Amino acid sequence: MLFDLYKLIDGTRLVRMPYKPCSIFPSYMKPSLQSLRPDTTDSSFASYWIKVSHFGFHWHYHPEVELCYIHRGSGTRMVGDSVHEFSDGDLVLLGANLPHTWISQQYANEATDNMQVYVIQFLPELLTKTLLGLPEFAAVDTLLRRASRGLAFSDGGRYYTRFEQLTGQQGLARFLTLLSILDELATTSEAETLASPKHSPLLSRQNEKRMQDVFGYIHNHFANELSLGQIADIACMNEASFCRYFRKATGQTLTSYINDLRIGQACQLLIETQQPITAIAQQVGFNSFANFNKSFTQRKGLLPRAFRRKMSR
């Protein structure tokens, strides 16, 4: 999460801190290391709400395990070399040092709570080898091992009540609530592994500018006409090298990735506005309405008009 926007006060409450955009980015998908130590001595893990207008691209990793629940918001989620859309109810468990970022949709309004996210973070040592060695913790041990590649769970909303409980709890009761959440996640069959088996992140605090420059530019300008040569220049690479780099980073071609962003934004506009579909197609970057319909149908399984009708019921 965008932890550098906040400072922990007591393990559950955060205050907003001034945000300074990072000036360094990755040469081969090298994310920035984040320091997430709780500013407290009476809590072994951090849990808190984040309520902001939007999330921008911020590729990072940290030694803590992270459980991230999207109560409200939508956009693109990147974990390792996986790229997926996210929406209300999205729940993801990230292992230690797994690079990730959430990038929200562009909203028509600038409400300060467009994105409402609950985050739990703890060091792997929280659950000692002795504890994980117990038969009762065998499933949780397996869960945390699988989380090294990231796990996405359906119907994250069913955990909302316990996330709310954590906010007001202290001491052993708070710790037991965390264990109950992990135990239930460990026994569900609905977890989807995110990063591919071949994913091997290059963790370095050096040479991070490329990743942030490239993806930051794409996410800020995807509605404009973008060319391979233009983006490759931003990365300071030739086109062939950039294509290999981008596919390694995302598992997609540049065109496919840009179209995913455009269709995601189109979905938002189809749901939230009554703009003509042709106008939406142009607004998100499609010069050809036929190409817009084709790309939309490939990703959503139905035409934009049918999607709007379905979502308005």
C-alpha positions in Angstrom: 0.0 0.0 0.0 1.0 3.7 -0.2 2.3 3.6 3.3 4.5 6.6 2.9 1.4 8.8 2.9 0.8 7.9 6.5 2.4 7.4 9.9 1.3 4.8 12.4 0.3 6.2 15.8 -0.7 3.2 17.8 -0.8 0.3 15.4 -4.4 1.0 14.3 -4.6 4.8 13.7 -2.8 6.7 11.0 -2.3 10.4 10.3 -1.7 11.8 6.8 1.9 12.8 6.1 3.1 15.0 3.3 3.8 12.9 0.2 6.9 13.4 -1.9 7.0 11.5 -5.2 9.9 9.1 -5.4 12.6 10.2 -7.8 14.1 6.8 -8.5 12.7 3.9 -10.5 13.5 0.4 -11.8 15.7 -0.8 -14.6 14.3 -4.2 -14.7 11.2 -3.9 -12.6 13.2 -2.9 -9.5 10.8 -1.7 -6.8 11.5 0.5 -3.9 12.0 -0.8 -0.4 9.4 0.5 2.1 10.0 0.7 5.8 6.7 -0.1 7.6 7.7 -0.5 11.2 4.8 0.2 13.5 5.4 3.3 15.7 4.4 1.4 18.8 5.7 -0.9 21.4 2.4 -2.5 22.5 1.4 -4.1 19.2 3.1 -6.9 17.2 1.4 -6.0 13.9 -0.1 -3.0 12.1 -3.8 -2.7 11.1 -5.4 0.5 9.7 -7.8 2.1 7.3 -6.7 4.2 4.3 -9.3 6.6 2.9 -8.0 8.7 0.0 -9.3 10.1 -3.3 -7.1 7.8 -5.4 -4.0 5.6 -5.6 -1.3 6.4 -8.1 1.4 4.0 -9.4 3.9 3.2 -6.6 5.8 0.0 -7.2 7.3 -1.2 -3.9 8.0 -4.0 -1.5 8.6 -4.6 2.2 9.7 -7.4 4.6 6.2 -7.5 6.1 3.4 -9.9 5.0 0.4 -7.8 4.0 -3.3 -8.5 3.8 -5.1 -5.8 1.8 -8.9 -5.5 1.6 -10.6 -3.1 -0.9 -13.8 -2.0 0.8 -14.4 0.7 -1.9 -12.5 1.4 -5.1 -11.5 0.0 -8.5 -8.6 0.0 -10.8 -5.6 -2.1 -11.7 -3.7 -4.4 -9.3 -0.1 -5.4 -10.0 1.6 -8.1 -7.9 4.9 -9.5 -9.1 4.4 -10.2 -12.8 0.5 -10.4 -12.6 -1.8 -7.6 -13.7 -5.5 -7.8 -12.8 -8.4 -5.4 -12.3 -9.7 -4.9 -8.8 -13.0 -3.7 -7.4 -15.0 -3.6 -4.1 -14.4 -6.7 -2.0 -10.9 -7.4 -3.5 -8.8 -9.2 -0.8 -5.1 -10.1 -1.4 -2.5 -11.7 0.8 1.1 -10.7 -0.1 4.2 -12.5 1.1 7.3 -10.7 2.4 9.3 -8.7 -0.2 6.8 -9.3 -3.0 6.6 -6.2 -5.3 3.1 -4.7 -5.7 1.0 -1.6 -6.4 -2.6 -0.7 -6.7 -3.6 2.0 -9.2 -7.2 3.3 -8.9 -9.5 4.4 -11.7 -9.8 8.1 -12.5 -13.0 9.2 -10.7 -15.4 11.8 -11.9 -15.4 13.4 -8.4 -12.4 14.1 -6.1 -14.0 12.8 -2.9 -11.5 12.1 -0.3 -12.8 8.5 0.3 -13.1 7.2 -3.3 -10.6 4.6 -2.1 -11.3 2.8 1.2 -8.8 0.2 2.0 -8.1 -1.9 5.1 -4.5 -3.1 5.6 -2.9 -5.6 8.0 0.9 -5.9 8.0 3.1 -8.2 10.1 6.6 -9.6 10.0 6.9 -13.3 9.2 8.5 -13.8 12.6 5.2 -12.9 14.2 4.2 -16.5 14.0 7.2 -18.3 15.3 8.5 -21.7 14.0 7.3 -23.2 17.2 3.8 -21.9 16.7 3.6 -22.8 13.0 4.9 -26.3 13.9 1.8 -27.0 15.9 -0.8 -29.2 14.1 -3.4 -26.5 14.6 -1.3 -24.1 12.5 -0.4 -26.4 9.7 -2.9 -24.8 7.3 -1.8 -21.2 8.2 1.8 -22.3 7.6 0.9 -23.5 4.1 -1.1 -20.3 3.5 1.9 -18.0 4.3 4.2 -20.1 2.1 1.8 -19.8 -0.8 1.5 -16.1 -0.2 5.1 -15.7 -1.4 3.5 -15.3 -4.9 0.5 -13.4 -3.7 -3.0 -14.8 -3.2 -6.3 -13.3 -4.2 -9.6 -14.3 -2.4 -13.1 -13.9 -3.7 -15.8 -12.4 -1.5 -13.4 -10.4 0.8 -16.4 -8.5 2.1 -17.3 -11.4 4.5 -14.2 -10.4 6.5 -15.3 -6.8 6.9 -16.8 -7.2 10.4 -13.5 -8.6 11.7 -11.5 -5.9 10.1 -13.7 -3.4 11.9 -13.2 -5.4 15.2 -9.5 -5.1 14.8 -9.7 -1.3 14.7 -11.1 -1.2 18.2 -9.4 -4.1 19.8 -6.2 -4.3 21.9 -3.9 -6.9 23.3 -4.6 -10.6 23.0 -8.1 -10.1 21.6 -6.7 -8.2 18.6 -4.1 -10.9 18.0 -6.7 -13.7 18.2 -8.9 -11.9 15.7 -5.9 -11.8 13.3 -5.3 -15.5 13.8 -9.0 -16.3 13.1 -8.8 -14.3 9.8 -5.7 -16.2 8.7 -7.2 -19.5 9.8 -10.3 -19.0 7.6 -8.2 -17.8 4.7 -6.1 -20.9 5.1 -9.0 -23.3 4.8 -10.8 -21.6 1.8 -10.5 -23.2 -1.6 -11.1 -19.9 -3.4 -7.6 -18.5 -3.4 -6.0 -17.6 -6.7 -2.2 -17.5 -7.0 -1.1 -14.2 -8.6 2.6 -14.1 -9.6 3.8 -16.8 -11.9 6.2 -19.5 -10.8 8.9 -18.0 -13.0 8.6 -14.6 -11.3 11.9 -13.6 -9.7 11.9 -9.9 -8.6 15.1 -7.9 -8.6 14.9 -6.2 -5.3 17.1 -3.1 -5.2 16.9 0.5 -4.1 19.0 1.5 -7.1 18.0 2.3 -10.6 14.3 2.4 -9.9 13.5 5.4 -12.2 12.7 3.4 -15.3 9.8 1.4 -13.8 8.1 4.4 -12.2 8.7 6.7 -15.2 7.3 4.2 -17.7 4.2 3.1 -15.8 3.6 6.5 -14.3 3.5 8.0 -17.8 1.3 5.2 -19.2 -1.2 5.6 -16.4 -1.3 9.4 -16.7 -1.6 9.4 -20.5 -3.3 6.2 -21.6 -6.2 8.2 -23.0 -3.8 9.8 -25.5 -2.2 8.3 -28.5 0.8 6.3 -27.3 3.4 4.6 -29.5 6.0 1.9 -28.7 8.8 4.2 -29.7 7.6 7.0 -27.4 7.4 4.7 -24.4 10.7 3.0 -25.2 12.4 6.4 -25.3 11.0 7.2 -21.8 12.6 3.9 -20.6 15.9 4.8 -22.5 15.7 1.5 -24.4 15.4 0.5 -28.0 12.0 -0.9 -29.0 13.1 -4.6 -29.1 14.7 -4.4 -25.6 11.7 -2.5 -24.2 9.2 -5.1 -25.6 11.2 -7.9 -23.8 11.4 -5.8 -20.6 7.7 -4.9 -20.6 6.5 -8.5 -21.2 8.8 -9.8 -18.4 7.4 -7.1 -16.1 3.7 -7.6 -16.9 3.2 -10.8 -18.9 1.5 -8.6 -21.6 2.4 -6.6 -24.7 2.3 -2.8 -24.3 -0.8 -2.5 -26.5 -2.7 -5.1 -24.5 -1.8 -3.4 -21.2 -2.8 0.1 -22.5 -6.1 -1.3 -23.8 -6.8 -2.9 -20.4 -6.5 0.5 -18.8 -8.7 2.1 -21.4 -11.4 -0.5 -21.0 -11.2 -0.3 -17.2 -11.8 3.4 -17.4 -14.6 3.0 -19.9 -16.4 0.6 -17.5 -16.2 3.3 -14.8 -17.7 5.9 -17.2 -20.4 3.5 -18.4 -21.5 2.9 -14.8 -21.1 6.4 -13.4 -22.2 8.6 -16.3 -24.8 8.7 -19.1 -22.4 9.9 -21.7 -22.9 8.4 -25.2 -20.8 5.3 -25.7 -19.1 6.7 -28.7 -18.0 9.7 -26.6 -16.7 7.4 -23.9 -14.7 5.4 -26.5 -12.9 8.6 -27.7 -12.5 9.9 -24.1 -10.5 6.8 -23.0 -8.3 6.8 -26.1 -10.0 4.7 -28.9 -10.0 6.5 -32.2 -12.0 3.6 -33.8 -15.4 2.7 -32.3 -15.1 -0.7 -34.0 -11.8 -1.3 -32.2 -13.4 -0.1 -28.9 -16.3 -2.6 -29.2 -13.9 -5.4 -30.1 -11.5 -4.7 -27.2 -14.4 -4.3 -24.8 -16.0 -7.6 -25.8 -12.7 -9.5 -25.6 -12.2 -8.4 -22.0 -15.8 -8.2 -20.7 -17.6 -10.8 -22.7 -20.3 -8.4 -23.9 -20.7 -5.2 -25.8 -20.5 -1.8 -24.0 -24.2 -1.2 -24.3 -25.1 -4.5 -22.8 -22.6 -3.9 -20.0 -24.2 -0.6 -19.1 -27.6 -2.2 -19.2 -26.5 -5.0 -16.9 -24.8 -2.7 -14.4 -27.8 -0.4 -14.2 -30.2 -3.1 -13.1 
